[in-house]
Amino acid sequence: MEKISTSASAQTAPSSEESEDGGSEHPKTEDEGPAPQRDIEVSAGDMRGLGSALAAAYGKLMHNGLQRAREYYTSTPPVSCTNAKWQELGRNARLGTQMCCPSAAAFFEGLEAGLGWDVYEALVDFEVYTIELQRRAEERRKAKGKSSSSSSSSSSSSS
C-alpha cells in the first residue's frame, strides 16, 4: 500500500484569532498552552490513518475553534443557529462526504477516531456564517421597509 504523507504549513497567513498588529483578539486561557508548531509532517498508510495523525497534532486547536464558533453562533444574541440546526448541518456534511468522496470520508473517519467527537460539526461554521449573513440581510430589508413606509406616510399627511 502506498504511504500517504502531507505537510501542513500556515506560515504566511495570520490565524483568524490574530489582530492586524499581531496580537490576539482573546486572552489565552491556561489550557491552550504554547503555540503549536506551524509546520508539521505526518504520514500514514491510508487516508483514515492520515486523519488520525492530524487529529493528534491539531485536535485540541480544532476542538477549541469549534467551541468558540458554536458558542458565538448558537448562544450570543442575536442567535443565528440553534444547536439542533448545527448538528443537522453536520449530519448533512457527513452524508454528502460519504456519498461524493469516499477518500475524504475515510480521512474524516480517522480524524474523528483520533479526536473522539463529531468532526463534521467543525466543518459547518462557514455554512452557519452564511445563515447569519442571510439573517442580517433580512433584518436590513425589514428595517428599510419600515423606514420607507413611515417616510411615505409622513409625506402624504403633510400635503
DOVO-372248 format. One record per atom (N, C-alpha, C, O, CB): residue number from 1; residue in three letters; x, y, z. Coordinates in steps of 0.001 Angstrom, whole numbers, plus 500000, padded with zeros to 6 digits. Glycine has a CB too. Layout:
<sites>
n|res|east|north|up
NUM|Ala|X|Y|Z $
...
</sites>
This chain:
<sites>
n|res|east|north|up
1|Met|500839|498825|500000 $
1|Met|500000|500000|500000 $
1|Met|500888|501243|500000 $
1|Met|501916|501284|500676 $
1|Met|499043|499995|501216 $
2|Glu|500484|502245|499243 $
2|Glu|501242|503483|499139 $
2|Glu|501140|504279|500434 $
2|Glu|500071|504367|501037 $
2|Glu|500747|504321|497954 $
3|Lys|502250|504851|500851 $
3|Lys|502268|505665|502063 $
3|Lys|501831|507084|501712 $
3|Lys|502335|507681|500761 $
3|Lys|503683|505664|502720 $
4|Ile|500902|507610|502478 $
4|Ile|500382|508953|502240 $
4|Ile|501072|509898|503204 $
4|Ile|501188|509611|504395 $
4|Ile|498829|509008|502411 $
5|Ser|501528|511019|502685 $
5|Ser|502245|511983|503504 $
5|Ser|501757|513377|503177 $
5|Ser|501392|513662|502037 $
5|Ser|503764|511874|503289 $
6|Thr|501748|514235|504158 $
6|Thr|501379|515621|503922 $
6|Thr|502170|516526|504830 $
6|Thr|502635|516115|505893 $
6|Thr|499883|515832|504132 $
7|Ser|502315|517735|504413 $
7|Ser|502933|518759|505241 $
7|Ser|501934|519884|505357 $
7|Ser|501450|520396|504347 $
7|Ser|504298|519255|504647 $
8|Ala|501621|520274|506572 $
8|Ala|500676|521360|506799 $
8|Ala|501453|522594|507206 $
8|Ala|502179|522572|508200 $
8|Ala|499626|520982|507878 $
9|Ser|501309|523663|506456 $
9|Ser|502044|524875|506777 $
9|Ser|501126|526074|506665 $
9|Ser|500366|526196|505705 $
9|Ser|503261|525039|505859 $
10|Ala|501197|526949|507636 $
10|Ala|500391|528171|507627 $
10|Ala|501278|529332|508048 $
10|Ala|500933|530077|508965 $
10|Ala|499148|528045|508570 $
11|Gln|502411|529489|507388 $
11|Gln|503377|530480|507819 $
11|Gln|503095|531875|507284 $
11|Gln|503567|532846|507876 $
11|Gln|504736|530058|507405 $
12|Thr|502355|532022|506204 $
12|Thr|502193|533335|505623 $
12|Thr|500943|534056|506092 $
12|Thr|500901|535285|506046 $
12|Thr|502175|533223|504150 $
13|Ala|499942|533351|506533 $
13|Ala|498698|533995|506928 $
13|Ala|498532|533971|508435 $
13|Ala|498727|532932|509066 $
13|Ala|497511|533319|506258 $
14|Pro|498162|535139|509037 $
14|Pro|497902|535120|510471 $
14|Pro|496643|534321|510744 $
14|Pro|495769|534225|509882 $
14|Pro|497770|536552|511032 $
15|Ser|496542|533750|511927 $
15|Ser|495341|533000|512258 $
15|Ser|494184|533963|512386 $
15|Ser|494391|535168|512529 $
15|Ser|495527|532187|513558 $
16|Ser|492965|533447|512335 $
16|Ser|491782|534287|512440 $
16|Ser|491671|534922|513816 $
16|Ser|490863|535828|514019 $
16|Ser|490535|533480|512140 $
17|Glu|492477|534456|514762 $
17|Glu|492411|534991|516111 $
17|Glu|493441|536085|516337 $
17|Glu|493509|536641|517434 $
17|Glu|492605|533886|517118 $
18|Glu|494244|536408|515331 $
18|Glu|495256|537430|515484 $
18|Glu|494755|538727|514895 $
18|Glu|494140|538732|513829 $
18|Glu|496568|537006|514826 $
19|Ser|495011|539826|515578 $
19|Ser|494634|541132|515059 $
19|Ser|495702|541592|514076 $
19|Ser|496736|540942|513925 $
19|Ser|494450|542163|516209 $
20|Glu|495451|542714|513410 $
20|Glu|496398|543205|512415 $
20|Glu|497750|543536|513024 $
20|Glu|498772|543424|512347 $
20|Glu|495839|544424|511725 $
21|Asp|497778|543946|514303 $
21|Asp|499057|544277|514924 $
21|Asp|499777|543056|515474 $
21|Asp|500806|543178|516140 $
21|Asp|498846|545275|516027 $
22|Gly|499225|541866|515190 $
22|Gly|499882|540633|515599 $
22|Gly|499436|540119|516952 $
22|Gly|499821|539020|517350 $
22|Gly|501345|540834|515618 $
23|Gly|498631|540894|517669 $
23|Gly|498145|540472|518975 $
23|Gly|496968|539531|518849 $
23|Gly|496455|539307|517753 $
23|Gly|497759|541673|519810 $
24|Ser|496551|538995|519946 $
24|Ser|495432|538071|519956 $
24|Ser|494153|538818|520293 $
24|Ser|494159|539721|521131 $
24|Ser|495675|536930|520955 $
25|Glu|493052|538445|519641 $
25|Glu|491774|539074|519916 $
25|Glu|491166|538598|521222 $
25|Glu|490301|539278|521774 $
25|Glu|490821|538813|518789 $
26|His|491585|537466|521728 $
26|His|491063|536983|523001 $
26|His|492228|536540|523865 $
26|His|493244|536063|523359 $
26|His|490052|535821|522794 $
27|Pro|492075|536701|525173 $
27|Pro|493182|536300|526047 $
27|Pro|493397|534803|525990 $
27|Pro|492444|534037|525845 $
27|Pro|492919|536736|527490 $
28|Lys|494629|534390|526101 $
28|Lys|494982|532977|526080 $
28|Lys|494555|532331|527383 $
28|Lys|494843|532852|528460 $
28|Lys|496495|532788|525849 $
29|Thr|493880|531217|527296 $
29|Thr|493496|530512|528504 $
29|Thr|494599|529536|528861 $
29|Thr|495420|529162|528022 $
29|Thr|492141|529784|528326 $
30|Glu|494602|529136|530103 $
30|Glu|495651|528257|530607 $
30|Glu|495738|526941|529838 $
30|Glu|496832|526419|529625 $
30|Glu|495420|527973|532070 $
31|Asp|494588|526402|529419 $
31|Asp|494594|525092|528774 $
31|Asp|495038|525140|527312 $
31|Asp|495226|524090|526698 $
31|Asp|493224|524484|528859 $
32|Glu|495208|526335|526742 $
32|Glu|495656|526427|525356 $
32|Glu|497142|526141|525229 $
32|Glu|497578|525595|524215 $
32|Glu|495343|527800|524792 $
33|Gly|497915|526492|526217 $
33|Gly|499337|526201|526205 $
33|Gly|500086|526997|525166 $
33|Gly|499556|527965|524621 $
33|Gly|499559|524749|525973 $
34|Pro|501329|526597|524879 $
34|Pro|502139|527329|523908 $
34|Pro|501603|527153|522488 $
34|Pro|500873|526206|522195 $
34|Pro|503595|526865|523978 $
35|Ala|501975|528071|521630 $
35|Ala|501539|527996|520235 $
35|Ala|502059|526710|519606 $
35|Ala|503197|526313|519855 $
35|Ala|502029|529232|519434 $
36|Pro|501231|526056|518793 $
36|Pro|501669|524811|518158 $
36|Pro|502685|525087|517059 $
36|Pro|502777|526198|516537 $
36|Pro|500469|524049|517584 $
37|Gln|503420|524082|516731 $
37|Gln|504359|524178|515615 $
37|Gln|503552|524450|514360 $
37|Gln|502546|523780|514127 $
37|Gln|505223|522874|515466 $
38|Arg|503960|525411|513545 $
38|Arg|503186|525812|512374 $
38|Arg|503444|524921|511167 $
38|Arg|502659|524939|510219 $
38|Arg|503498|527242|512020 $
39|Asp|504504|524155|511177 $
39|Asp|504845|523319|510044 $
39|Asp|505095|521908|510569 $
39|Asp|506076|521659|511268 $
39|Asp|506092|523875|509276 $
40|Ile|504204|520998|510226 $
40|Ile|504352|519625|510701 $
40|Ile|504318|518666|509521 $
40|Ile|503823|519003|508445 $
40|Ile|503244|519271|511718 $
41|Glu|504838|517494|509731 $
41|Glu|504743|516434|508731 $
41|Glu|504150|515211|509406 $
41|Glu|504578|514805|510486 $
41|Glu|506138|516111|508096 $
42|Val|503164|514638|508751 $
42|Val|502572|513389|509229 $
42|Val|502480|512442|508049 $
42|Val|502405|512873|506898 $
42|Val|501162|513625|509879 $
43|Ser|502486|511175|508333 $
43|Ser|502316|510203|507262 $
43|Ser|501553|509011|507808 $
43|Ser|501543|508753|509012 $
43|Ser|503685|509765|506671 $
44|Ala|500919|508293|506903 $
44|Ala|500132|507123|507271 $
44|Ala|499983|506231|506051 $
44|Ala|500251|506650|504925 $
44|Ala|498743|507532|507833 $
45|Gly|499559|505021|506281 $
45|Gly|499379|504064|505201 $
45|Gly|498113|504262|504400 $
45|Gly|497997|503749|503287 $
45|Gly|499390|502701|505747 $
46|Asp|497151|505006|504954 $
46|Asp|495898|505240|504244 $
46|Asp|495277|506555|504725 $
46|Asp|495794|507206|505633 $
46|Asp|494914|504054|504457 $
47|Met|494164|506930|504101 $
47|Met|493523|508206|504422 $
47|Met|493018|508241|505866 $
47|Met|493128|509270|506533 $
47|Met|492365|508467|503462 $
48|Arg|492470|507138|506348 $
48|Arg|491971|507088|507720 $
48|Arg|493127|507321|508700 $
48|Arg|492981|508064|509670 $
48|Arg|491277|505725|508004 $
49|Gly|494261|506690|508446 $
49|Gly|495436|506866|509292 $
49|Gly|495954|508294|509254 $
49|Gly|496416|508821|510267 $
49|Gly|496530|505914|508869 $
50|Leu|495877|508922|508078 $
50|Leu|496299|510309|507960 $
50|Leu|495406|511212|508817 $
50|Leu|495897|512133|509470 $
50|Leu|496266|510758|506488 $
51|Gly|494107|510949|508813 $
51|Gly|493186|511713|509658 $
51|Gly|493525|511556|511128 $
51|Gly|493516|512530|511880 $
51|Gly|491749|511276|509410 $
52|Ser|493828|510322|511541 $
52|Ser|494202|510077|512937 $
52|Ser|495483|510815|513309 $
52|Ser|495591|511366|514404 $
52|Ser|494376|508577|513183 $
53|Ala|496454|510824|512397 $
53|Ala|497724|511502|512663 $
53|Ala|497517|513010|512817 $
53|Ala|498102|513631|513704 $
53|Ala|498730|511217|511533 $
54|Leu|496694|513590|511965 $
54|Leu|496428|515021|512080 $
54|Leu|495617|515338|513330 $
54|Leu|495773|516412|513911 $
54|Leu|495694|515522|510844 $
55|Ala|494763|514427|513746 $
55|Ala|493995|514623|514985 $
55|Ala|494939|514766|516160 $
55|Ala|494729|515602|517039 $
55|Ala|493017|513448|515226 $
56|Ala|495975|513953|516173 $
56|Ala|496946|514019|517270 $
56|Ala|497665|515363|517280 $
56|Ala|497984|515888|518347 $
56|Ala|497967|512875|517155 $
57|Ala|497922|515920|516102 $
57|Ala|498662|517177|516006 $
57|Ala|497796|518411|516259 $
57|Ala|498250|519363|516894 $
57|Ala|499297|517284|514647 $
58|Tyr|496565|518405|515773 $
58|Tyr|495731|519606|515808 $
58|Tyr|494434|519461|516593 $
58|Tyr|493636|520398|516627 $
58|Tyr|495408|520012|514426 $
59|Gly|494205|518332|517212 $
59|Gly|492921|518060|517857 $
59|Gly|492448|519108|518838 $
59|Gly|491298|519541|518767 $
59|Gly|492997|516785|518551 $
60|Lys|493296|519520|519741 $
60|Lys|492885|520488|520763 $
60|Lys|492531|521836|520131 $
60|Lys|491549|522468|520519 $
60|Lys|494003|520671|521809 $
61|Leu|493328|522268|519164 $
61|Leu|493030|523533|518487 $
61|Leu|491708|523462|517738 $
61|Leu|490922|524409|517763 $
61|Leu|494156|523897|517521 $
62|Met|491464|522340|517073 $
62|Met|490211|522171|516338 $
62|Met|489022|522221|517289 $
62|Met|488018|522877|517011 $
62|Met|490215|520845|515561 $
63|His|489143|521526|518402 $
63|His|488037|521495|519361 $
63|His|487788|522874|519945 $
63|His|486635|523280|520089 $
63|His|488324|520494|520483 $
64|Asn|488845|523602|520286 $
64|Asn|488684|524957|520812 $
64|Asn|488008|525866|519780 $
64|Asn|487139|526666|520130 $
64|Asn|490051|525540|521220 $
65|Gly|488403|525744|518525 $
65|Gly|487784|526540|517465 $
65|Gly|486321|526215|517291 $
65|Gly|485498|527116|517130 $
65|Gly|488505|526326|516162 $
66|Leu|485985|524934|517320 $
66|Leu|484583|524521|517207 $
66|Leu|483773|525100|518362 $
66|Leu|482681|525629|518155 $
66|Leu|484464|522977|517187 $
67|Gln|484304|525002|519573 $
67|Gln|483575|525503|520744 $
67|Gln|483335|527008|520633 $
67|Gln|482238|527481|520929 $
67|Gln|484350|525184|522038 $
68|Arg|484354|527767|520207 $
68|Arg|484183|529224|520059 $
68|Arg|483136|529543|518998 $
68|Arg|482266|530384|519220 $
68|Arg|485525|529894|519692 $
69|Ala|483214|528883|517856 $
69|Ala|482259|529153|516780 $
69|Ala|480846|528771|517200 $
69|Ala|479904|529535|516989 $
69|Ala|482655|528393|515508 $
70|Arg|480698|527598|517788 $
70|Arg|479361|527148|518197 $
70|Arg|478782|528094|519249 $
70|Arg|477611|528467|519174 $
70|Arg|479414|525699|518750 $
71|Glu|479594|528478|520219 $
71|Glu|479112|529388|521263 $
71|Glu|478673|530724|520655 $
71|Glu|477626|531266|521009 $
71|Glu|480210|529619|522329 $
72|Tyr|479476|531234|519754 $
72|Tyr|479149|532523|519138 $
72|Tyr|477828|532454|518361 $
72|Tyr|476952|533296|518557 $
72|Tyr|480285|532968|518202 $
73|Tyr|477684|531472|517497 $
73|Tyr|476516|531417|516623 $
73|Tyr|475266|530851|517280 $
73|Tyr|474157|531130|516826 $
73|Tyr|476838|530608|515425 $
74|Thr|475418|530061|518339 $
74|Thr|474230|529458|518953 $
74|Thr|473843|530103|520274 $
74|Thr|472733|529874|520755 $
74|Thr|474459|527991|519171 $
75|Ser|474722|530907|520881 $
75|Ser|474430|531469|522199 $
75|Ser|474478|532986|522265 $
75|Ser|473765|533585|523069 $
75|Ser|475382|530919|523187 $
76|Thr|475300|533620|521439 $
76|Thr|475474|535069|521506 $
76|Thr|474360|535752|520727 $
76|Thr|474204|535511|519530 $
76|Thr|476859|535487|520956 $
77|Pro|473586|536600|521392 $
77|Pro|472499|537289|520687 $
77|Pro|473048|538226|519623 $
77|Pro|474103|538830|519819 $
77|Pro|471626|538074|521676 $
78|Pro|472358|538356|518511 $
78|Pro|471200|537557|518124 $
78|Pro|471642|536180|517644 $
78|Pro|472601|536063|516881 $
78|Pro|470391|538273|517028 $
79|Val|470964|535167|518078 $
79|Val|471325|533782|517761 $
79|Val|471056|533503|516282 $
79|Val|469958|533745|515783 $
79|Val|470533|532785|518657 $
80|Ser|472069|532993|515596 $
80|Ser|471967|532695|514161 $
80|Ser|471477|531284|513902 $
80|Ser|470834|531029|512884 $
80|Ser|473310|532893|513486 $
81|Cys|471773|530360|514813 $
81|Cys|471581|528945|514548 $
81|Cys|471388|528219|515882 $
81|Cys|472083|528508|516856 $
81|Cys|472790|528354|513755 $
82|Thr|470466|527300|515922 $
82|Thr|470290|526504|517132 $
82|Thr|471308|525366|517156 $
82|Thr|471882|525022|516123 $
82|Thr|468849|525946|517217 $
83|Asn|471528|524790|518320 $
83|Asn|472398|523610|518411 $
83|Asn|471864|522478|517543 $
83|Asn|472635|521766|516900 $
83|Asn|472523|523140|519873 $
84|Ala|470537|522312|517525 $
84|Ala|469934|521250|516713 $
84|Ala|470219|521471|515223 $
84|Ala|470523|520520|514502 $
84|Ala|468412|521186|516958 $
85|Lys|470123|522714|514767 $
85|Lys|470401|523023|513360 $
85|Lys|471881|522781|513058 $
85|Lys|472214|522257|511995 $
85|Lys|470012|524494|513031 $
86|Trp|472775|523157|513986 $
86|Trp|474213|522938|513823 $
86|Trp|474484|521446|513628 $
86|Trp|475239|521055|512738 $
86|Trp|475001|523483|515052 $
87|Gln|473859|520617|514472 $
87|Gln|474049|519161|514374 $
87|Gln|473474|518615|513074 $
87|Gln|474052|517713|512468 $
87|Gln|473395|518454|515569 $
88|Glu|472342|519157|512644 $
88|Glu|471750|518728|511373 $
88|Glu|472688|519046|510210 $
88|Glu|472870|518222|509313 $
88|Glu|470381|519408|511155 $
89|Leu|473277|520226|510223 $
89|Leu|474221|520602|509174 $
89|Leu|475434|519669|509182 $
89|Leu|475944|519306|508122 $
89|Leu|474670|522066|509353 $
90|Gly|475893|519283|510365 $
90|Gly|476996|518333|510479 $
90|Gly|476636|516980|509890 $
90|Gly|477439|516364|509190 $
90|Gly|477401|518171|511931 $
91|Arg|475414|516518|510181 $
91|Arg|474966|515227|509612 $
91|Arg|474884|515309|508093 $
91|Arg|475247|514362|507395 $
91|Arg|473586|514819|510194 $
92|Asn|474406|516443|507581 $
92|Asn|474337|516626|506126 $
92|Asn|475732|516637|505502 $
92|Asn|475936|516076|504425 $
92|Asn|473600|517931|505787 $
93|Ala|476683|517269|506172 $
93|Ala|478067|517287|505668 $
93|Ala|478634|515869|505633 $
93|Ala|479315|515492|504679 $
93|Ala|478963|518202|506550 $
94|Arg|478352|515090|506669 $
94|Arg|478814|513706|506714 $
94|Arg|478216|512901|505554 $
94|Arg|478937|512206|504839 $
94|Arg|478443|513058|508067 $
95|Leu|476919|512998|505376 $
95|Leu|476238|512249|504322 $
95|Leu|476764|512640|502941 $
95|Leu|477033|511776|502106 $
95|Leu|474723|512483|504395 $
96|Gly|476910|513939|502706 $
96|Gly|477431|514406|501413 $
96|Gly|478842|513904|501152 $
96|Gly|479168|513512|500032 $
96|Gly|477412|515927|501355 $
97|Thr|479676|513916|502181 $
97|Thr|481051|513439|502028 $
97|Thr|481066|511948|501742 $
97|Thr|481800|511492|500865 $
97|Thr|481877|513746|503285 $
98|Gln|480275|511193|502464 $
98|Gln|480230|509737|502239 $
98|Gln|479735|509402|500839 $
98|Gln|480225|508463|500214 $
98|Gln|479328|509063|503279 $
99|Met|478770|510163|500348 $
99|Met|478213|509897|499023 $
99|Met|479143|510331|497890 $
99|Met|479226|509662|496860 $
99|Met|476883|510598|498879 $
100|Cys|479841|511450|498081 $
100|Cys|480570|512058|496980 $
100|Cys|482081|511850|496998 $
100|Cys|482730|511934|495955 $
100|Cys|480293|513493|496967 $
101|Cys|482642|511582|498166 $
101|Cys|484098|511484|498223 $
101|Cys|484534|510484|499290 $
101|Cys|484837|510864|500421 $
101|Cys|484716|512860|498502 $
102|Pro|484565|509206|498923 $
102|Pro|484940|508179|499891 $
102|Pro|486318|508395|500517 $
102|Pro|486521|508036|501677 $
102|Pro|484905|506838|499231 $
103|Ser|487261|508969|499787 $
103|Ser|488590|509220|500360 $
103|Ser|488510|510254|501474 $
103|Ser|489126|510086|502527 $
103|Ser|489570|509695|499270 $
104|Ala|487756|511317|501247 $
104|Ala|487588|512340|502293 $
104|Ala|486826|511746|503470 $
104|Ala|487141|512050|504621 $
104|Ala|486841|513589|501738 $
105|Ala|485827|510903|503203 $
105|Ala|485065|510269|504284 $
105|Ala|485983|509408|505149 $
105|Ala|485865|509408|506375 $
105|Ala|483912|509413|503709 $
106|Ala|486896|508675|504513 $
106|Ala|487838|507846|505272 $
106|Ala|488781|508722|506097 $
106|Ala|489087|508398|507244 $
106|Ala|488648|506937|504320 $
107|Phe|489239|509823|505519 $
107|Phe|490098|510759|506245 $
107|Phe|489377|511297|507480 $
107|Phe|489930|511294|508580 $
107|Phe|490530|511922|505328 $
108|Phe|488139|511759|507291 $
108|Phe|487377|512306|508419 $
108|Phe|487039|511237|509448 $
108|Phe|486939|511530|510639 $
108|Phe|486095|512959|507922 $
109|Glu|486865|510013|509000 $
109|Glu|486630|508904|509928 $
109|Glu|487850|508712|510840 $
109|Glu|487707|508505|512045 $
109|Glu|486322|507592|509147 $
110|Gly|489032|508782|510258 $
110|Gly|490257|508674|511049 $
110|Gly|490444|509871|511967 $
110|Gly|490871|509721|513112 $
110|Gly|491461|508533|510135 $
111|Leu|490129|511044|511472 $
111|Leu|490216|512253|512285 $
111|Leu|489271|512149|513477 $
111|Leu|489639|512462|514609 $
111|Leu|489888|513504|511442 $
112|Glu|488065|511712|513205 $
112|Glu|487053|511556|514259 $
112|Glu|487469|510500|515281 $
112|Glu|487261|510685|516480 $
112|Glu|485697|511181|513645 $
113|Ala|488053|509398|514818 $
113|Ala|488516|508352|515734 $
113|Ala|489616|508888|516649 $
113|Ala|489679|508540|517829 $
113|Ala|489029|507128|514945 $
114|Gly|490472|509729|516098 $
114|Gly|491548|510310|516893 $
114|Gly|491074|511377|517860 $
114|Gly|491674|511573|518917 $
114|Gly|492583|510891|515992 $
115|Leu|489995|512071|517503 $
115|Leu|489507|513173|518326 $
115|Leu|488450|512745|519336 $
115|Leu|488406|513252|520457 $
115|Leu|488947|514249|517448 $
116|Gly|487605|511814|518928 $
116|Gly|486542|511371|519822 $
116|Gly|485303|512259|519811 $
116|Gly|484484|512186|520727 $
116|Gly|487067|511293|521206 $
117|Trp|485155|513089|518794 $
117|Trp|483946|513900|518657 $
117|Trp|483623|514076|517178 $
117|Trp|484458|513799|516317 $
117|Trp|484119|515280|519350 $
118|Asp|482411|514536|516888 $
118|Asp|481910|514640|515523 $
118|Asp|482624|515763|514770 $
118|Asp|482297|516936|514949 $
118|Asp|480392|514880|515525 $
119|Val|483592|515409|513934 $
119|Val|484382|516417|513224 $
119|Val|483575|517151|512165 $
119|Val|483927|518266|511780 $
119|Val|485585|515771|512581 $
120|Tyr|482513|516545|511698 $
120|Tyr|481702|517216|510685 $
120|Tyr|481072|518489|511236 $
120|Tyr|480803|519422|510480 $
120|Tyr|480615|516275|510168 $
121|Glu|480836|518538|512534 $
121|Glu|480299|519757|513130 $
121|Glu|481315|520891|513084 $
121|Glu|480936|522061|513134 $
121|Glu|479871|519497|514571 $
122|Ala|482587|520564|512990 $
122|Ala|483627|521590|512878 $
122|Ala|483736|522116|511445 $
122|Ala|484404|523122|511204 $
122|Ala|484981|521027|513335 $
123|Leu|483095|521455|510513 $
123|Leu|483168|521867|509113 $
123|Leu|482046|522813|508707 $
123|Leu|482089|523374|507612 $
123|Leu|483141|520657|508227 $
124|Val|481053|523002|509552 $
124|Val|479860|523741|509129 $
124|Val|479855|525205|509545 $
124|Val|478880|525905|509273 $
124|Val|478645|523078|509681 $
125|Asp|480910|525693|510194 $
125|Asp|480861|527073|510662 $
125|Asp|480708|528076|509520 $
125|Asp|480077|529116|509707 $
125|Asp|482108|527389|511452 $
126|Phe|481269|527791|508340 $
126|Phe|481084|528708|507218 $
126|Phe|479637|528676|506716 $
126|Phe|479101|529701|506295 $
126|Phe|482049|528353|506075 $
127|Glu|479021|527519|506761 $
127|Glu|477614|527429|506379 $
127|Glu|476753|528194|507381 $
127|Glu|475809|528882|506993 $
127|Glu|477161|525950|506294 $
128|Val|477074|528077|508656 $
128|Val|476341|528815|509684 $
128|Val|476562|530314|509495 $
128|Val|475642|531106|509701 $
128|Val|476786|528373|511106 $
129|Tyr|477763|530704|509107 $
129|Tyr|478030|532116|508831 $
129|Tyr|477146|532599|507685 $
129|Tyr|476675|533736|507714 $
129|Tyr|479526|532334|508491 $
130|Thr|476917|531776|506697 $
130|Thr|476017|532131|505598 $
130|Thr|474604|532339|506122 $
130|Thr|473915|533265|505695 $
130|Thr|476029|531039|504506 $
131|Ile|474167|531491|507041 $
131|Ile|472853|531668|507665 $
131|Ile|472807|533019|508384 $
131|Ile|471810|533736|508300 $
131|Ile|472549|530504|508660 $
132|Glu|473882|533359|509084 $
132|Glu|473952|534652|509788 $
132|Glu|473881|535811|508801 $
132|Glu|473184|536792|509060 $
132|Glu|475248|534749|510621 $
133|Leu|474582|535718|507683 $
133|Leu|474521|536782|506679 $
133|Leu|473107|536940|506130 $
133|Leu|472654|538059|505892 $
133|Leu|475499|536492|505535 $
134|Gln|472410|535822|505930 $
134|Gln|471025|535879|505457 $
134|Gln|470127|536528|506505 $
134|Gln|469235|537304|506162 $
134|Gln|470509|534466|505117 $
135|Arg|470358|536216|507786 $
135|Arg|469567|536800|508862 $
135|Arg|469771|538320|508888 $
135|Arg|468810|539075|509034 $
135|Arg|469952|536169|510228 $
136|Arg|471021|538763|508746 $
136|Arg|471321|540200|508756 $
136|Arg|470694|540910|507561 $
136|Arg|470164|542012|507701 $
136|Arg|472835|540428|508759 $
137|Ala|470751|540289|506396 $
137|Ala|470156|540878|505196 $
137|Ala|468653|541028|505367 $
137|Ala|468080|542047|504979 $
137|Ala|470467|540021|503959 $
138|Glu|468018|540027|505940 $
138|Glu|466570|540086|506198 $
138|Glu|466252|541198|507191 $
138|Glu|465260|541910|507035 $
138|Glu|466054|538730|506735 $
139|Glu|467081|541342|508197 $
139|Glu|466914|542401|509192 $
139|Glu|467002|543776|508530 $
139|Glu|466184|544655|508801 $
139|Glu|467975|542272|510303 $
140|Arg|468003|543956|507661 $
140|Arg|468148|545234|506952 $
140|Arg|466970|545486|506029 $
140|Arg|466482|546612|505928 $
140|Arg|469452|545259|506148 $
141|Arg|466511|544437|505355 $
141|Arg|465368|544585|504448 $
141|Arg|464130|545027|505223 $
141|Arg|463398|545914|504783 $
141|Arg|465088|543261|503701 $
142|Lys|463904|544410|506364 $
142|Lys|462744|544789|507191 $
142|Lys|462878|546214|507704 $
142|Lys|461904|546967|507701 $
142|Lys|462587|543822|508376 $
143|Ala|464079|546591|508148 $
143|Ala|464301|547943|508648 $
143|Ala|464099|548972|507533 $
143|Ala|463532|550040|507765 $
143|Ala|465716|548068|509241 $
144|Lys|464558|548653|506342 $
144|Lys|464397|549547|505204 $
144|Lys|462926|549682|504836 $
144|Lys|462462|550774|504509 $
144|Lys|465204|549041|504002 $
145|Gly|462193|548575|504889 $
145|Gly|460758|548593|504598 $
145|Gly|459997|549443|505596 $
145|Gly|459079|550165|505207 $
145|Gly|460198|547181|504596 $
146|Lys|460351|549380|506864 $
146|Lys|459696|550189|507893 $
146|Lys|459990|551668|507691 $
146|Lys|459095|552503|507818 $
146|Lys|460147|549749|509289 $
147|Ser|461239|551997|507378 $
147|Ser|461595|553408|507199 $
147|Ser|460956|553974|505933 $
147|Ser|460599|555152|505900 $
147|Ser|463124|553574|507139 $
148|Ser|460808|553156|504893 $
148|Ser|460171|553608|503655 $
148|Ser|458695|553883|503882 $
148|Ser|458169|554888|503404 $
148|Ser|460348|552567|502544 $
149|Ser|458022|552994|504612 $
149|Ser|456586|553184|504838 $
149|Ser|456324|554335|505792 $
149|Ser|455320|555030|505639 $
149|Ser|455958|551906|505386 $
150|Ser|457191|554563|506772 $
150|Ser|456972|555686|507684 $
150|Ser|457263|557025|506999 $
150|Ser|456587|558015|507277 $
150|Ser|457850|555534|508934 $
151|Ser|458245|557066|506119 $
151|Ser|458545|558317|505422 $
151|Ser|457473|558640|504386 $
151|Ser|457167|559812|504168 $
151|Ser|459920|558237|504748 $
152|Ser|456899|557630|503747 $
152|Ser|455852|557887|502766 $
152|Ser|454561|558302|503452 $
152|Ser|453811|559110|502905 $
152|Ser|455614|556651|501897 $
153|Ser|454285|557770|504640 $
153|Ser|453062|558176|505342 $
153|Ser|453207|559573|505896 $
153|Ser|452214|560299|505957 $
153|Ser|452730|557196|506471 $
154|Ser|454407|559993|506309 $
154|Ser|454583|561345|506821 $
154|Ser|454534|562362|505686 $
154|Ser|454079|563486|505898 $
154|Ser|455907|561461|507583 $
155|Ser|454987|562004|504495 $
155|Ser|454937|562930|503371 $
155|Ser|453522|563090|502859 $
155|Ser|453164|564172|502394 $
155|Ser|455845|562458|502252 $
156|Ser|452697|562045|502926 $
156|Ser|451312|562129|502458 $
156|Ser|450455|562897|503453 $
156|Ser|449476|563527|503051 $
156|Ser|450730|560724|502231 $
157|Ser|450791|562864|504737 $
157|Ser|449995|563576|505732 $
157|Ser|450301|565068|505724 $
157|Ser|449503|565856|506233 $
157|Ser|450244|563000|507120 $
158|Ser|451437|565476|505161 $
158|Ser|451787|566891|505135 $
158|Ser|451190|567591|503933 $
158|Ser|451285|568816|503863 $
158|Ser|453292|567062|505135 $
159|Ser|450563|566883|502954 $
159|Ser|450008|567511|501779 $
159|Ser|448624|568005|501977 $
159|Ser|448029|568562|501055 $
159|Ser|450031|566589|500658 $
</sites>
